[in-house]
Amino acid sequence: MTNNFNKLNDFLGTHLIYTYDNGWEYEMYVKNENTIDYRIHGGMVAGRWVRDQEVNIVRLTDGVFKITWTEPTGTDVALDFLPNEGIMHGTIFFPKWVEEHPEITVTYQNDHIELMKESREKYDTYPKLVVPEFAKISYVANAGQNNEDVVSEKPYDGILEEIRNGSYFNENYKRNNK
Ligand SMILES: C=Cc1ccc(O)cc1
């Protein structure tokens, strides 16, 4: 695992894959200082993917970075990344409706923002499902900021293996098979 994250600028443009201790596998691209893209590969809402989510990103201390946001679904998320240590900790605060109807959120959310907003009004918010978990980071790379190729297609079986074995991106971190 790389051991060279220090300032916020080192973290911006980073592409990570990590598996929570409960088995849920997520992929995060820190697109720029206030934007992420992500894909969910395992867990309650596996198959969901999102681009251009507005977030707050800060450096807590050298090599420790926090990302927080609230989603159109009403889900709140707080993530702490320690990439030099190969770990992160995430807490997800799911509204009740996402726990009861996860399938509504399992999509390319950008094409269904109005459905997320309608659903958060239509269904129950409380009690929320709080999921606090540590995760092990299995992949870290510098994709550069505002790289639209990093999270640019639906998650499929085998995509993480292609990313990890280096066949998914070329030397400029552009997608090989477009
Ligand atoms: C709900 C989104 C979400 C994205 C990344 C992550 O690690 C946890 C939650």
The ligand as an SDF file (V2000), in Angstrom:
LIG
                    3D

  9  9  0  0  0  0  0  0  0  0999 V2000
  -24.0340    5.6610    0.2790 C   0  0  0  0  0  0  0  0  0  0  0  0
  -22.8910    5.9020   -0.3380 C   0  0  0  0  0  0  0  0  0  0  0  0
  -21.6010    5.4560    0.1640 C   0  0  0  0  0  0  0  0  0  0  0  0
  -20.5010    5.6080   -0.6430 C   0  0  0  0  0  0  0  0  0  0  0  0
  -19.2690    5.1610   -0.2040 C   0  0  0  0  0  0  0  0  0  0  0  0
  -19.1670    4.5450    1.0220 C   0  0  0  0  0  0  0  0  0  0  0  0
  -17.9650    4.0810    1.4420 O   0  0  0  0  0  0  0  0  0  0  0  0
  -20.2520    4.4130    1.8420 C   0  0  0  0  0  0  0  0  0  0  0  0
  -21.4880    4.8750    1.4010 C   0  0  0  0  0  0  0  0  0  0  0  0
  1  2  2  0
  2  3  1  0
  3  4  1  0
  3  9  2  0
  4  5  2  0
  5  6  1  0
  6  7  1  0
  6  8  2  0
  8  9  1  0
M  END
$$$$
